[in-house]
Amino acid sequence: PPRSTLFPYTTLFRSSERKYMAVLCPQQEGGTVAYVKGAPDRLLRFCSHALIEGRRVALDDRLRRDIETAKESMAEDALRVLSGAYRDFPQGKDQIDPNDVEQGLTLAGLWGMIDPPRPESVQAVAAAKSAGIRPVMITGDHATTALAIARQVGIGNGGRALTAGDIDGMNDNELADAALTSGVLARVAPAHKLRTMQALKAHGHVVAMTGDGVNDAPALKGADIGIAMGRTGTEVVKEAADMILTSDDFATIVNAVEEGRVIFNNLRRVTFFLLTTNLGEIITLAVALMLGLELPLTAVMILWVNLVTDGVSTVPLGLEPKHRDVLRQAPRDPKESIVNRPTITRIAMLSPVMAAGTLGLFWYELQTGTVAHARTVAFTTLAAFQWFHAMNARSQHQSVFSVGVFANRWLLVGIVTAVLLQIGVVYTPVGQRLFGTTPLSWVDWGLIVLVSGSIWVVDEIRKGVAAYGRR
C-alpha cells in the first residue's frame, strides 16, 4: 500500500457486526488513505482491485477464485484468516464512514494467525464428553477454521458448522438439536450466542456458557453457570459471571466439575452411612421392646456408638478421594436430593441386616449368659457393623476392592481407632465401670466379626448383581 504517516490517524471506524475495522491516515505526499482489515469474505465484496507483486490489478472472477482457494487452504490448517485492503482519498478527506470503505478497495493480502489448542484441551474435551457434558464451540471465526480447530480438540461430529444464516432460519427447538448435533457455531454475532443459550435451556439442558467480551455478558448472565475468562475477560463479563477462570483454560472447567462431583458424592456417602446406622439402632431397640426383651443397649452405649464410632468414620468418609469413574458417571438431575431413591433402597436393605444381627446375637447370649454379657456383645456387634459399613459407604456401585481397600487411609485409621477404643471400653476397669461391660472371649469376638461382616457381604453382592444388570 502507499506509504503514509500512520500516527496520528485522522479517524477510526470499527464494527463487530460488519466484521471489519478501518482507519483513515494522512499520506506524506498529500491526501489520505483508508486502511481496512477484517474477515476475508466481507472485504472481498468491497474490493475492485488487488495488489499483485506491487501492481494494482483489477479483480476478475479467476483472481477471486484463487483468493478464495488460498483463504480456504489457510482456514483448513486451523488458521484464523484476516484480509487487509486500502483505498486512497484526495486532499481534504478527514472523515470516513461505512460507505467509503465498502466499495473501491484494493486487496493488499491475506494473513493467517494460529492460536493452537493447548495439549491438555484434547484430554479435557474427552473427559467432558465422558462426564456427559456436550461441548459446543461458538465463535466468530470462519466456518472452515472453526471446524479445523474443533476437529483438533475433539468437538463436533466432523460435519458442517452452523452459521448465522442457519441460526436465523431455525426455531428454538431446531436450534437446540442442531447445536448439539453439529457442535460448532461459526461466524456468529453475540446475539446468536445468547439465542443458542436460551434455546438449549428451553430444551431442558443445563447450560454453562463461557465468554470474555462485553457482548458476552447477557449470555453469561442468562446461563445456568456463567464462566468468565479471568485473564482476557473484561470487568463487565466478570461481573455477569458466576465463576471466573484465572487460567482461561477449558480443562479448569472439567476439573471443577470433577471436584464438584467428588464433594457431592462425599456428602452422599456420609449421609448414607449415618442414616443407615441410626436407622439400624432404632430398629434394634424398637424390635427388642416389641418382643419384650431386655434393652440390648443402654443410653451411654448408644451415645458412645453415635459420637465415637460414627465420628471416627464420618469425617474420613467426607475426605474420600476421587474414584476413577467419577467423570464417567451420568450427570445427575439438579433437583435430585442427596438421599435419592437408590440410596433409600440401599438403606432399607442394610439397616434391617444390622438390627437382625445385633438382636440375634443378643438373644443368643441371653440364653447362655448374663444380661451384662449379652449387652456387651450387642454393643460391640453394633459398633462392628459400623466398621464394616464404613467400607460399604465408600461407593454405591463399585466393590471396595475396585476403589482400593487402602485408597482412603484416613478411614482405615478411623476404623482402627474405633476398634482400639471399643477394646478399651470392654476390657479396661474404667470402661467396664462407665458402660457396664464385661470382658469378651475369643469365641465372642469370632461371632461378632462373623455376624457384623454380613452387612459388607450383602452390599458387595448387591453391587455385583447391579453391575451385572448394567452390562
KOLTITOR-137853 format. One record per residue (C-alpha): x negated, y, z. Coordinates in steps of 0.05 Angstrom, whole numbers. Example, Ala and Ser with C-alpha at 12.3 -4.5 7.8 and 13.67 -1.06 7.14 Angstrom:
% KOLTITOR-137853
PT       px       py       pz
PT     -246      -90      156
PT     -273      -21      143
***
This chain:
% KOLTITOR-137853
PT       px       py       pz
PT        0        0        0
PT      -22       73       -7
PT      -67       97       48
PT      -34      141       99
PT      -42      171      168
PT       -3      121      209
PT        0      162      273
PT       35      203      290
PT       92      175      249
PT      149      220      229
PT      209      176      243
PT      222      105      264
PT      283       63      247
PT      296       -8      272
PT      357      -53      276
PT      362     -124      302
PT      428     -132      265
PT      396     -112      199
PT      334     -155      215
PT      282     -104      196
PT      247      -41      221
PT      219       19      182
PT      171       75      198
PT      160      139      157
PT       89      164      157
PT       55      223      124
PT        3      210       69
PT      -64      244       66
PT      -54      265       -6
PT       16      292        7
PT       85      263       11
PT      108      207       57
PT      113      132       55
PT      162       85       90
PT      133       20      115
PT      184      -35      126
PT      175     -103      159
PT      227     -155      172
PT      259     -220      151
PT      239     -240       80
PT      309     -260       60
PT      332     -189       77
PT      274     -148       50
PT      272     -185      -17
PT      341     -159      -31
PT      316      -88      -25
PT      253      -97      -67
PT      249      -78     -140
PT      173      -89     -146
PT      118     -129     -115
PT       44     -115     -103
PT        5     -168     -143
PT      -71     -164     -138
PT      -68      -90     -123
PT      -19      -75     -180
PT       54      -56     -172
PT       95     -102     -219
PT      170     -109     -229
PT      204     -166     -191
PT      235     -213     -242
PT      272     -279     -228
PT      209     -322     -236
PT      169     -280     -186
PT      227     -281     -137
PT      229     -357     -141
PT      154     -360     -129
PT      161     -316      -68
PT      219     -358      -42
PT      178     -421      -52
PT      119     -392      -14
PT      165     -369       42
PT      198     -439       48
PT      130     -473       48
PT      106     -429      105
PT      171     -440      144
PT      166     -516      136
PT       98     -511      171
PT      136     -482      232
PT      110     -411      216
PT      153     -351      233
PT      151     -314      167
PT      154     -238      162
PT      151     -194      100
PT      123     -125       90
PT      144      -73       40
PT      137        2       27
PT      168       59      -12
PT      137      126      -30
PT      175      191      -20
PT      158      262      -44
PT      136      320       -1
PT      189      345       47
PT      219      278       65
PT      215      276      141
PT      274      230      159
PT      296      161      137
PT      360      122      144
PT      381       52      121
PT      400       77       51
PT      328      100       40
PT      296       32       53
PT      350      -15       28
PT      331       -2      -44
PT      269       12      -87
PT      219      -23      -41
PT      154      -54      -63
PT      139     -121      -31
PT       68     -119       -2
PT       66     -192       21
PT       86     -246       69
PT       52     -268      132
PT       65     -326      179
PT       56     -328      254
PT       55     -391      294
PT       75     -399      367
PT       60     -473      376
PT      103     -511      425
PT       68     -527      490
PT       46     -600      494
PT       89     -611      555
PT      151     -586      517
PT      158     -651      478
PT      158     -692      541
PT      204     -643      576
PT      256     -646      519
PT      253     -722      520
PT      263     -722      596
PT      321     -673      589
PT      355     -719      539
PT      346     -780      584
PT      378     -739      640
PT      440     -727      598
PT      422     -655      580
PT      434     -635      508
PT      382     -582      489
PT      407     -533      435
PT      358     -484      403
PT      388     -415      388
PT      341     -369      351
PT      337     -311      303
PT      283     -347      263
PT      293     -372      192
PT      332     -438      190
PT      274     -476      159
PT      225     -450      212
PT      274     -467      267
PT      285     -538      241
PT      209     -549      236
PT      198     -526      308
PT      258     -566      331
PT      230     -629      299
PT      163     -619      334
PT      195     -617      403
PT      250     -668      390
PT      311     -622      388
PT      367     -634      338
PT      383     -692      295
PT      338     -674      237
PT      396     -648      195
PT      411     -575      178
PT      413     -515      224
PT      476     -475      235
PT      471     -403      213
PT      511     -341      229
PT      555     -353      169
PT      571     -423      191
PT      588     -400      261
PT      634     -344      237
PT      674     -395      197
PT      687     -442      255
PT      737     -442      312
PT      712     -455      383
PT      723     -530      382
PT      688     -538      316
PT      631     -494      340
PT      620     -534      404
PT      618     -600      366
PT      574     -573      311
PT      525     -541      360
PT      515     -607      397
PT      511     -646      332
PT      461     -601      298
PT      423     -577      359
PT      394     -517      321
PT      426     -449      310
PT      383     -403      267
PT      388     -332      241
PT      440     -314      292
PT      455     -250      329
PT      464     -244      405
PT      539     -244      394
PT      534     -314      365
PT      495     -337      425
PT      549     -311      471
PT      604     -344      430
PT      568     -411      428
PT      562     -410      504
PT      636     -394      511
PT      655     -449      462
PT      614     -501      499
PT      644     -481      566
PT      714     -484      538
PT      697     -554      513
PT      684     -576      584
PT      608     -572      584
PT      565     -543      640
PT      521     -493      604
PT      452     -468      624
PT      430     -410      579
PT      360     -381      573
PT      341     -313      548
PT      292     -255      553
PT      321     -195      517
PT      373     -143      537
PT      422     -172      486
PT      418     -240      521
PT      446     -212      586
PT      520     -224      570
PT      508     -297      551
PT      466     -309      614
PT      518     -275      658
PT      575     -317      630
PT      537     -384      631
PT      544     -432      689
PT      470     -423      700
PT      435     -362      670
PT      359     -371      664
PT      315     -311      651
PT      242     -312      629
PT      200     -283      685
PT      141     -262      643
PT      172     -236      579
PT      243     -222      604
PT      270     -152      613
PT      295     -127      680
PT      366     -127      653
PT      365     -201      636
PT      332     -218      703
PT      389     -182      739
PT      440     -221      699
PT      407     -288      711
PT      418     -339      766
PT      347     -366      760
PT      282     -335      737
PT      226     -377      707
PT      159     -348      729
PT      123     -393      679
PT      171     -383      619
PT      165     -459      609
PT      223     -504      590
PT      190     -561      629
PT      203     -520      692
PT      278     -525      679
PT      274     -601      674
PT      232     -604      737
PT      284     -562      773
PT      339     -609      750
PT      298     -668      775
PT      285     -635      843
PT      358     -616      850
PT      378     -688      838
PT      328     -712      889
PT      355     -664      942
PT      427     -682      927
PT      412     -757      929
PT      376     -749      995
PT      436     -713     1025
PT      480     -770     1000
PT      432     -822     1030
PT      433     -790     1098
PT      509     -781     1097
PT      520     -853     1074
PT      474     -880     1129
PT      507     -840     1185
PT      578     -855     1163
PT      564     -930     1156
PT      531     -937     1224
PT      581     -894     1261
PT      640     -930     1230
PT      607     -996     1248
PT      602     -973     1321
PT      675     -951     1321
PT      699    -1017     1291
PT      657    -1056     1342
PT      687    -1020     1402
PT      758    -1019     1373
PT      759    -1093     1358
PT      729    -1110     1426
PT      785    -1071     1460
PT      839    -1104     1417
PT      811    -1174     1433
PT      808    -1158     1507
PT      733    -1168     1511
PT      684    -1132     1556
PT      657    -1070     1523
PT      596    -1091     1484
PT      563    -1023     1493
PT      561     -973     1549
PT      565     -898     1538
PT      490     -889     1548
PT      475     -944     1498
PT      520     -911     1446
PT      484     -845     1460
PT      417     -878     1451
PT      437     -910     1384
PT      465     -845     1357
PT      409     -799     1380
PT      346     -841     1377
PT      358     -899     1329
PT      396     -856     1280
PT      350     -796     1289
PT      285     -831     1271
PT      317     -858     1207
PT      358     -799     1181
PT      301     -749     1178
PT      256     -795     1136
PT      315     -812     1091
PT      322     -738     1077
PT      249     -739     1054
PT      257     -798     1007
PT      210     -786      948
PT      240     -784      878
PT      254     -851      845
PT      233     -868      775
PT      304     -869      749
PT      325     -801      776
PT      325     -769      706
PT      357     -830      674
PT      419     -823      717
PT      481     -795      683
PT      499     -724      703
PT      550     -722      759
PT      614     -682      758
PT      601     -614      792
PT      666     -624      831
PT      644     -692      857
PT      633     -693      932
PT      574     -724      969
PT      619     -780      992
PT      645     -806      926
PT      685     -869      911
PT      625     -916      903
PT      598     -890      969
PT      665     -902     1004
PT      669     -972      975
PT      599     -987      999
PT      614     -961     1069
PT      677    -1002     1072
PT      638    -1064     1054
PT      578    -1056     1101
PT      610    -1026     1164
PT      650    -1090     1179
PT      587    -1132     1170
PT      554    -1090     1224
PT      613    -1095     1270
PT      624    -1170     1258
PT      551    -1187     1271
PT      547    -1146     1335
PT      613    -1174     1363
PT      596    -1245     1342
PT      530    -1246     1380
PT      562    -1210     1439
PT      617    -1263     1444
PT      567    -1320     1435
PT      523    -1293     1491
PT      583    -1284     1537
PT      596    -1359     1532
PT      527    -1377     1557
PT      502    -1319     1599
PT      518    -1256     1638
PT      554    -1194     1613
PT      490    -1153     1623
PT      451    -1201     1579
PT      506    -1204     1525
PT      510    -1128     1526
PT      434    -1123     1517
PT      438    -1170     1457
PT      496    -1130     1426
PT      459    -1064     1440
PT      396    -1089     1406
PT      434    -1121     1349
PT      470    -1056     1333
PT      403    -1019     1334
PT      372    -1072     1290
PT      429    -1066     1240
PT      410     -994     1232
PT      336    -1011     1220
PT      355    -1056     1162
PT      409    -1009     1137
PT      360     -951     1132
PT      325     -991     1078
PT      392    -1003     1043
PT      407     -928     1043
PT      346     -911     1001
PT      382     -928      936
PT      453     -941      916
PT      435     -983      854
PT      363    -1006      860
PT      335    -1060      904
PT      287    -1037      958
PT      234    -1077      921
PT      246    -1036      858
PT      239     -969      892
PT      179     -994      931
PT      180    -1020     1002
PT      123     -974     1022
PT      142     -914      979
PT      174     -877     1038
PT      121     -885     1092
PT      156     -837     1138
PT      216     -883     1140
PT      172     -942     1158
PT      141     -900     1213
PT      211     -883     1238
PT      234     -955     1238
PT      171     -979     1274
PT      182     -923     1325
PT      254     -944     1335
PT      233    -1017     1345
PT      180     -998     1397
PT      229     -952     1434
PT      281    -1008     1435
PT      230    -1056     1463
PT      214    -1005     1517
PT      287     -998     1535
PT      295    -1074     1540
PT      231    -1093     1578
PT      209    -1033     1620
PT      237    -1023     1690
PT      257     -952     1673
PT      295     -974     1611
PT      329    -1031     1648
PT      350     -984     1704
PT      376     -929     1658
PT      411     -974     1607
PT      428    -1035     1648
PT      389    -1081     1601
PT      357    -1149     1615
PT      296    -1180     1581
PT      308    -1218     1517
PT      277    -1285     1497
PT      245    -1302     1430
PT      308    -1341     1413
PT      349    -1279     1426
PT      304    -1238     1380
PT      308    -1291     1326
PT      384    -1289     1327
PT      385    -1213     1328
PT      339    -1207     1267
PT      376    -1262     1230
PT      445    -1231     1241
PT      425    -1157     1233
PT      386    -1173     1169
PT      451    -1197     1138
PT      470    -1125     1122
PT      409    -1118     1079
PT      422    -1185     1044
PT      495    -1166     1030
PT      476    -1099     1000
PT      420    -1130      958
PT      470    -1180      930
PT      518    -1123      915
PT      464    -1084      878
PT      444    -1146      838
PT      516    -1160      817
PT      527    -1087      798
PT      463    -1086      757
PT      484    -1150      721
PT      551    -1119      705
PT      518    -1056      675
PT      479    -1098      624
***
